[in-house]
């Protein structure tokens, strides 16, 4: 019975094999306990399908919630912010490298060499 519904897969690392063995033991033990406590007699396959649905439902719900919030924030961006992300040459250094960074004070494009530490401000702007 333990090998019929195993979660094992091929791996060369022994900790992975140990983890899969622990999962197999946990699923078998939980099935036996479920049968004893609830007086229901589901097959191992039915029980595992129910267990999988219960365990993944919280994860899927959380993931859908995060996806909805991400799409709402992306939808809130305007065309102006999309144009601000356009890659252009640095105004001061005039190198061939392109940048998306702008000075937070005067809004001109600057490269990393022309910026002060964390706040993206133009060194000649201060």
N, C-alpha and C positions, 0 to 999 in steps of 0.2 A: 504494500500500500504506500510505503514511503517513497518508492521510486516511480510509482505510477503518475503522480502529480507533482513532480519535483520542479523546482525553479532553477536548477543548476544549468549552467552553460559553460562552455569551454573557456578556461583561463589558465595562464601559466603561473599566476601568483597564488601562493598558498593562503594568504589572508582572505582572498575572494572565495576560495573553496570553503573555508571555515564559516564565512558569512552565509553562504548558500546553505550549508548544513544547519546552521542555527535557524534560518528561515523555514526550512523543511520541518524541523522539529517543532517550531512554534505553530506552524499551520496544522500539523497533526494533533498536537496537544490541544489547541483551541477547538478543533473539530470534536474531539472526544469530550471535552468539558461542555461544549454546547449541547451535545446529544444528552449528556447526563443531567444537565441543569434544566433544559427546556422540555424534555420528554418528546422532542421531535426527532425524527430519524431521516434527515436529508442525506442524500448521497454526498460523498466527498466533493464531487465536482460542483453540485448545486451550492454546497456550503461555501466553497472557495469563490464562486461567482458572486454570492451575496457579500462575502467578506471584502472582495475587491471593490465592489460598488460602494460599500460603506466607507472604506478607507480613502478612496479617491474622490468621493463627492465633496468633501471639505476642500481638498486641493483644487478641484476644478472650479468650485464656487469662488474661492479666493483669487484664482487666476483670471476668471471672467471679470470680477470686480476691478482688478488691476488693469485689465485690458480696456475696460470702459473708461476708466479715469485717464489712461494714456491717450486714447483717441480723442477725448474731450479737450485735453490740453493741446494736442496737435491741431485740432480744428479751430482753436482760439487764435492761432497765429495769423497775422495779416500779411498782405502782399508786401507791405513796407519792411517787415522783418525778414521776409524772404529775399528782398533786394539787399538788405544789410548783410546777409550771409554770402553775397556774391564775392568771389575771390578776385581781388584786384591787387595791383602793385602797391608797395609801401610808398607813401608820399615823401618821406624824408630820405630813405636810404637809396631809392631808385634802383633797386636790384631787380633781377629777373624773377626772383621768387615772388609768389603770390601769397596773400594773407587774407584772413577773414576778420582779424582783430581790428577794432576801432577804439579810438581814444574815448573814454567815458565823458570827458568834458567838452571837447570841440568836434567830436565825431569824424575825424579824419582817419584814414586807414594807416596802420602802423604795423611793423613787423616785430618779432620778439626782441630783436636787438635794440629797438628804439623805445622799449617800454620800461617803466619803473616796476618795482617788485610785483605785488599781487594785483593791485588796482591797475587796470589797463589805462594808463594815462600817458600822454605824449610827453617826452622829456623836455621839449621846448615849450610846452603849453603852460607850465607852472609859472 
